[in-house]
Structures are given as C-alpha cells and as structure tokens.
Amino acid sequence: MKKVIIIGATSGIGRALAILYIQNNWLVGVTGRRRELLDSLQLEFPANVITECFDVTKEDNIECIKNLTQQLGGLDLLIYNSGYGEPSPGLDWEIDKTTTAINVQGFVEIVNFTFNYFVLEGKGHIAATSSIAGNRGNSFAPAYSASKAFMSNYMEGLYLKAVRLKLPIYITDIQPGFVQTKMAKAERQFWVATTGKAATQIYTAINRKKRIAYITKRWWLVAKIMRALPMFLYRKIG
Ligand SMILES: NC(=O)c1ccc[n+]([C@@H]2O[C@H](COP(=O)([O-])OP(=O)(O)OC[C@H]3O[C@@H](n4cnc5c(N)ncnc54)[C@H](OP(=O)(O)O)[C@@H]3O)[C@@H](O)[C@H]2O)c1
C-alpha cells in the first residue's frame, strides 16, 4: 500500500484529495486543526486513514510528521495543502502575519524536512497547493499572492536540487484558479471548479509527476496572461 500525508485535509480540496487517495487504496495520513473532521474521515475509512491533529504555526510540525510517517510505515508522497488568505484592504498586520505563518513558515519547515527525508530514502514526491495568484502581486491580498509566489519559487528550487542530486524525487506545484471552497473569496469569480474536479485533476497531475499543475487545466492561460501583461495594463486589475 502506498503512503501519502496530506497537510490540511479537514475540508475543501484537501479532504476531496484524501478521499480520492483512499478510493485508490492508499494509506493516507491526514492533518489539520479540526479534530472532529479528522475523526470523521477516520471513522468512515478506518483501514485507510491515520490522523494527526496539529496547527502548522506551532512548534511541533516535525515531531508530528515523524510520528505520522512512523505510523504509516514510511512515506511515498507529501502534499502541503494547508493555506490561509483574507482580503486585506487596510493592509492588516494580523492577516499578513497569519498568512505568512501558514503559507510560508509552516510550508517551508515541513517541506524542507520532507525533502531531506526523501534524500535519505533515495526517492519520494512532494506536492504543494500554491495558487494562480502567486504569478503576480495584487493589491487585494498582498501577503497571500506573495506567500504563494514563495511556495512556487521554493518548489522550483527543490525541483532543481533533485535534478542536481540525480535522485528520483519529484516536485509538483499545484496552482488552482478558483475552487468552490470557503477560501475562494474574490467578488467576481469565473471557471470555478468543484472540489471533486480539482482533486481529480491534482491526483492525475501528481501521478504523471507534473512539475506544475494548473487546476483546472485552462487556468494555464490565465497564468501566462498574468505574467505577460505589462505593468501599465496590469495595474488596472492587479
Ligand atoms: N479555493 C480556492 O479557490 C483556492 C485557489 C487557489 C489556491 N487555493 C489553496 O488551496 C488550499 C486548500 O484550500 P481550500 O480552498 O480547500 O480551503 P479550506 O477548505 O479552507 O482548506 C484549508 C485547509 O488548510 C488547513 N489549515 C488552515 N490553517 C491551518 C493551520 N494553522 N494549521 C494546519 N492546517 C491549517 C485547514 O484545516 P484546519 O482548519 O482544520 O486546520 C484546511 O484543511 C489552500 O492552500 C489555498 O490557499 C485555494
């Protein structure tokens, strides 16, 4: 049985992904802060689910990952999916602090540890949910887009590191557009995917060891346009 840890699997994309991995007969380690939601997954799929309840902004991330890996009996894939984002019209420090604690600090600590673990193992796969928003700065939630850009950039660095090490360690940067969860907060939304559709496309992209996965696939176009727009045009929408 293959083993995956999904950080942030209590709701939304992470929960849909956990169910998909379970249905494909993986042993799944699920995490998040809401214990009752972790327990409900475990109750529903007792043979496939191991839970670890923790907050990625606290001090015990590595202990929790080690514990979970031990209980799973190894690790093939880690997906860092926990995320936070709020519009910040007044450039609120509390919002920026929480955003970077979860999307940057928690992410880099867990992914750094896991990459080094996979180097020792000689193989492995790391995926993380960044965002299309990371392709450009924006005035509505500056810390959110910047934190997602950090994730994508770090993942590219790890991809290159694995290439240099000549090890079969795969890196997948998952970049969703809009997915129907409470995280999707923009006023005007388009091409909104269900969590089921998003999870299916993410699962396929990871199986194919894709370096970047746009969710849904047509968001590739938006990412390219965002990057290509000159500032005199981008400043009208960004
Ligand atoms: N929905 C979209 O349109 C969209 C678009 C682009 C990117 N994304 C990204 O997709 C990822 C999943 O979000 P979602 O849309 O599925 O929203 P969601 O349902 O709110 O899921 C967020 C997940 O992150 C976990 N999380 C949040 N704070 C945490 C903390 N301090 N410690 C541990 N876990 C924490 C939550 O678990 P607990 O609350 O139980 O801790 C939950 O499982 C996020 O990284 C988000 O930025 C979403």
The ligand as an SDF file (V2000), in Angstrom:
LIG
                    3D

 48 52  0  0  0  0  0  0  0  0999 V2000
  -10.3780   27.5610   -3.0950 N   0  0  0  0  0  0  0  0  0  0  0  0
   -9.6910   28.2630   -3.9990 C   0  0  0  0  0  0  0  0  0  0  0  0
  -10.2610   28.9500   -4.8750 O   0  0  0  0  0  0  0  0  0  0  0  0
   -8.1750   28.2110   -3.9810 C   0  0  0  0  0  0  0  0  0  0  0  0
   -7.4880   28.8350   -5.0210 C   0  0  0  0  0  0  0  0  0  0  0  0
   -6.1080   28.8020   -5.0400 C   0  0  0  0  0  0  0  0  0  0  0  0
   -5.4190   28.1300   -4.0320 C   0  0  0  0  0  0  0  0  0  0  0  0
   -6.1020   27.5420   -3.0180 N   0  0  0  0  0  0  0  0  0  0  0  0
   -5.3280   26.8640   -1.9670 C   0  0  0  0  0  0  0  0  0  0  0  0
   -5.8340   25.5640   -1.7570 O   0  0  0  0  0  0  0  0  0  0  0  0
   -5.5080   25.1420   -0.4380 C   0  0  0  0  0  0  0  0  0  0  0  0
   -6.7220   24.4760    0.1900 C   0  0  0  0  0  0  0  0  0  0  0  0
   -7.7290   25.4470    0.4230 O   0  0  0  0  0  0  0  0  0  0  0  0
   -9.2740   25.1800    0.2290 P   0  0  0  0  0  0  0  0  0  0  0  0
   -9.7320   26.0720   -0.8380 O   0  0  0  0  0  0  0  0  0  0  0  0
   -9.5570   23.7410    0.1240 O   0  0  0  0  0  0  0  0  0  0  0  0
   -9.8680   25.8080    1.5960 O   0  0  0  0  0  0  0  0  0  0  0  0
  -10.2410   25.1790    3.0020 P   0  0  0  0  0  0  0  0  0  0  0  0
  -11.3810   24.2450    2.8750 O   0  0  0  0  0  0  0  0  0  0  0  0
  -10.3780   26.3430    3.9110 O   0  0  0  0  0  0  0  0  0  0  0  0
   -8.9600   24.3150    3.4170 O   0  0  0  0  0  0  0  0  0  0  0  0
   -7.8710   24.8650    4.0850 C   0  0  0  0  0  0  0  0  0  0  0  0
   -7.1350   23.7450    4.8090 C   0  0  0  0  0  0  0  0  0  0  0  0
   -5.9850   24.3180    5.4520 O   0  0  0  0  0  0  0  0  0  0  0  0
   -5.9680   23.8860    6.7920 C   0  0  0  0  0  0  0  0  0  0  0  0
   -5.3510   24.8820    7.6560 N   0  0  0  0  0  0  0  0  0  0  0  0
   -5.6320   26.2100    7.7180 C   0  0  0  0  0  0  0  0  0  0  0  0
   -4.9240   26.7810    8.7050 N   0  0  0  0  0  0  0  0  0  0  0  0
   -4.1700   25.7950    9.2690 C   0  0  0  0  0  0  0  0  0  0  0  0
   -3.2420   25.7500   10.3360 C   0  0  0  0  0  0  0  0  0  0  0  0
   -2.9150   26.8510   11.0310 N   0  0  0  0  0  0  0  0  0  0  0  0
   -2.6610   24.5690   10.6470 N   0  0  0  0  0  0  0  0  0  0  0  0
   -2.9750   23.4480    9.9480 C   0  0  0  0  0  0  0  0  0  0  0  0
   -3.8380   23.4250    8.9260 N   0  0  0  0  0  0  0  0  0  0  0  0
   -4.4390   24.5850    8.5950 C   0  0  0  0  0  0  0  0  0  0  0  0
   -7.4320   23.6970    7.1600 C   0  0  0  0  0  0  0  0  0  0  0  0
   -7.5490   22.7950    8.2590 O   0  0  0  0  0  0  0  0  0  0  0  0
   -7.9950   23.2410    9.7480 P   0  0  0  0  0  0  0  0  0  0  0  0
   -8.8430   24.4680    9.6380 O   0  0  0  0  0  0  0  0  0  0  0  0
   -8.7180   22.0480   10.2730 O   0  0  0  0  0  0  0  0  0  0  0  0
   -6.7080   23.4830   10.4630 O   0  0  0  0  0  0  0  0  0  0  0  0
   -7.9950   23.1010    5.8830 C   0  0  0  0  0  0  0  0  0  0  0  0
   -7.8410   21.7070    5.8870 O   0  0  0  0  0  0  0  0  0  0  0  0
   -5.0030   26.3840    0.2930 C   0  0  0  0  0  0  0  0  0  0  0  0
   -3.6010   26.3480    0.3740 O   0  0  0  0  0  0  0  0  0  0  0  0
   -5.4460   27.5240   -0.6050 C   0  0  0  0  0  0  0  0  0  0  0  0
   -4.6230   28.6600   -0.4820 O   0  0  0  0  0  0  0  0  0  0  0  0
   -7.4690   27.5550   -2.9590 C   0  0  0  0  0  0  0  0  0  0  0  0
  1  2  1  0
  2  3  2  0
  2  4  1  0
  4  5  1  0
  4 48  2  0
  5  6  2  0
  6  7  1  0
  7  8  2  0
  8  9  1  0
  8 48  1  0
  9 10  1  0
  9 46  1  0
 10 11  1  0
 11 12  1  0
 11 44  1  0
 12 13  1  0
 13 14  1  0
 14 15  2  0
 14 16  1  0
 14 17  1  0
 17 18  1  0
 18 19  2  0
 18 20  1  0
 18 21  1  0
 21 22  1  0
 22 23  1  0
 23 24  1  0
 23 42  1  0
 24 25  1  0
 25 26  1  0
 25 36  1  0
 26 27  1  0
 26 35  1  0
 27 28  2  0
 28 29  1  0
 29 30  1  0
 29 35  2  0
 30 31  1  0
 30 32  2  0
 32 33  1  0
 33 34  2  0
 34 35  1  0
 36 37  1  0
 36 42  1  0
 37 38  1  0
 38 39  2  0
 38 40  1  0
 38 41  1  0
 42 43  1  0
 44 45  1  0
 44 46  1  0
 46 47  1  0
M  CHG  2   8   1  16  -1
M  END
$$$$
